[in-house]
Amino acid sequence: MKEKSVIFIGILLLLFQQKILSQETRLNSKKVPEKVKEYIKINYPDVAKIKYYIEKEHDTVFIECEFKSGIDEYALRFFQNGTLYETEVLVKYKEIPGNISIKITEELNKQFKKYKILECFEVNPTTDALYEINVKGITSKSDGFYELFFDKAGTFIKIVEIIVKPISTMF
């Protein structure tokens, strides 16, 4: 009977925790669709240096652009056809309003025995805004890298474990 309870709890945990197999490779700007370049040029005219990446997440391939505009750091994700998928703006954890950061900290303490916040993003800040908190954390089962998502009120939405694939070497 105890064994069935453990299996049931394990299934519940799997339902609430997703894993992303993500692979990111630098992309030459000559291979970036003109629609992407035009979008950035129109919406972020003061950008000088842009780093482009091709990112595969599950079965979807994205083009990711990272750059600074003014004092803000951005990461934009586009579908391969050049349509904008997501906008992320880097924020400091201490810049998240106090009542919201308290809720986020409470959830981090529930999810992890120990953790370190690596980066925080405001995702799609002009539409369905979310906070994405990237952490290196230790859970009761393992340690690794995770993304936690919260709505603008600080309500926990989901956790995603990031599986980092090793880089092959010649050695």
N, C-alpha and C positions, 0 to 999 in steps of 0.2 A: 504494500500500500504506500509506503514511504517513497518507493521508487517511482510510482505514478505521479506523486506530488512533485518530485524533482523534475520529472519530464514535463509536466504541465507548466511549471514555473519557467523552465528553460524555453518552452515554446512562446510563452508570454514575453519573455525578454527579447527573443528574436523578432517578434512583431513590433516591438517598440524601438529597436535599434537596427538601423540600416548600416550597410557597409558600402563604401564607394571604392571601386577599383579605378583609380585615376592615373593617367599617364600624360605628362606634359613635355612637349619638345619645343625648342626655340624655332621660330618660323621666320624665314627671310621676308622682308617687307615687300619684295617683288611678287610674292605668292599670296599676298593678302588681297581679297576682293576690293575693287575700287569703291563699292558701296560702303564698306567698313571705313576706309580712309576718308571718304567724303563725310560720313556721319561725324567722325571725330573732328574733322576740319571745321564743320559748321557749328557743332555744339561745344567744342573746346578749342577755340582759335589760338590760345596762347601756349599750346603744347609744343615742346621742342623735341624731346626724346621719347620715343614710344618703343616698348619692347612687345613683340608679337610672339604668341605661342599657339601651338595647335594642341588641343587637350581632348583626350578621349575619356569619356565618362560613361560607363556601361556601353551601350551601343550608339551613343550620340557623340558626334565630333563637333567641338566648338573652336572658335578662334578667340583667344583671349588677348586683350591689349592692356598693358599696364603703363601708366604715365602719371605725371604730376601736372596739375592745372592750378595755377595760383599757389595756395598753400596746401591744397588737398591732393591726396593720392588716390587714384582711381584704378579699378580693374573692371573692364567691360568685357562681357562675353557675348559673342555673336554666333548664330547658326552659320553653317558653311555658306549659305546663300547671302549672307551679309545682314540678315535681320537681327536686330538687338534682342538678346535673351535676358540679360541681367546687368545691372550696374551695382558696383560695390564701391563704397567710399570708406577709406581707412579712418577709424576714429580711435582715440585713446580711451581705455576703459574708464578712466577717471572723468572723462567728458560725458559719460552716460549719466543722465539724471539720477540723483540719489535713490529715490524710491524704486526705480527700475533696476539699478545696479544691485540693490539689496536683494531683490527677488532673484536676479541672475546668480548672485553669490550663493544664495540659499540652495538653488538647484545644483550648482557646481559642487557644493558640499555634499549633496545627496548622491550625486552620480559618481564622485571620485573620493578615494581615500586621501589622495594627494594630487595636486594639479598645478600647472603653471599656464597662465594666459599668455599666448603667443601673439595673437593679433585679434582685433575687433573690427568688424565692418558693419556699416549701415547698408543693407541690401535694398535696392530699389527705393531709395529715399523719397522719390516724388510720387510713387504709386502705393503698392502694398508693402510698406516698409517693414523690415525685419532687422533684428540684430543677429549677426553671425559671430560667435565667439569661438576662436580656434584655440585649442588647448592641447598640451601634452599632459596626459593624466594616467593615474593608476587606479584601476577599478579592482573589485574583488577577484576578477578572473585574469586580468592582463593589464599591460600598460601599452600605450600607443598614442596616436594623434586622433583628435576628435574635433568635429564641428558641431556646435550646439546652436539651435535657432530659437529665437524668442520674438514675440510680437512687440510692438512699440510700447505696450503696457508692462512688458517684462514677463509675460506668461510663456512658460516653456512649451515649445512646439515639438521639436524632435532632436535626436542626437544621431550623428553619422560618424562611424569610424572610418578613418582614412587609412587605406592599406597602401603603404609606400613600397613600390616595387624596387628591388635592388637594381643598380646600374651595372650592366655587364662590363667587365674589364678584360684586358688581355692577359692578366696574370692568373 
